[in-house]
Amino acid sequence: MARERALENARAIALGRDPRRASNGVPTFARAAKTVLAIHAVNWKPGSRSEETWRASLRDYALPCLGSMRVDAVTTGTLSV
């Protein structure tokens, strides 16, 4: 079992991934954004553009750069404008 794990780690490193940061339940930014929008959607007034505006802003600006990142890897220095 240890050899299999070592081989998995070596493959991850060869692909440029850090095996120490394997998924441990930490969501991607896209998944977390979807969850947060669902939580807050119940409080938005019917017919308001709040949900549409938030989804469009995230889709156009945040998700292209941050969507696939795990939320624990997102920092204030993640993006360079």
C-alpha positions, -999 to +999 in steps of 0.1 A: +000+000+000+029+024+008+044+017-027+011+025-044+008+057-024+044+067-033+036+060-070+005+082-068+025+110-052+053+107-079+027+108-107+011+139-091+045+156-089+052+148-125+019+164-135+029+196-115+005+190-086+014+190-049+003+157-034+003+172+001-026+194-011-048+166-022-085+173-019-096+169+016-131+183+013-120+219+005-142+231-023-131+250-053-140+287-056-167+279-081-184+254-059-182+276-029-196+306-048-225+284-060-232+273-024-230+309-011-254+322-038-279+294-030-277+303+007-283+340+001-309+336-027-337+329-002-332+364+012-334+382-021-367+399-030-387+382-058-381+399-091-350+417-079-319+415-100-296+407-071-290+370-080-287+378-117-261+405-109-241+384-086-240+354-109-230+376-139-203+393-119-188+361-107-191+345-141-175+373-159-148+384-135-140+359-107-147+324-120-124+326-151-094+332-128-104+317-095-131+291-103-108+260-104-088+271-073-095+256-039-107+283-015-079+277+009-054+287-019-071+320-027-053+350-012-054+387-017-023+383-039-039+356-061-047+379-090-024+404-106-043+431-123 
